[in-house]
Amino acid sequence: ISNREDSIRLTIINLESGVFMSQRKAAAKYNIPRLTLTSRLASSSTTREFIINWILEEGARGYSPTHAQTQEIASRLL
C-alpha cells in the first residue's frame, strides 16, 4: 500500500466486512494508531448516516437523488 490514507481506508473496509474482529488487531496489522482508526470509524459512521438521511429527505420531497449526485455529496464530505 502506497500511502497511509490507503492503509486507513483498507483497514476500515476490512473491519466493516468482518476480516478483523477487533480494531486493535486491524490497527496493528496495518501499523495505524488505534486512536486514528477509532476516530475515522466514528467519522465514517456519522458521514454514512448523514448521506442516508439526505437521500431519504430528498426522496420525501420528491427529488430522488441520482447516483452521481450521491457520489458528489459523499466526495464533498470525505
KAJOMO-V375964 format. One line per field, one symbol per residue. ss: DSSP state (~ for helix, > for strand, _ for the rest). A space follows every 10 residues. Layout:
ss = ???
This chain:
ss = ___~~~~~~~ ~~~~~~____ __~~~~~~~_ ___~~~~~~~ ~~~~~~~~~~ ~~~~~~~~~~ ______~~~~ ~~~~~~~_
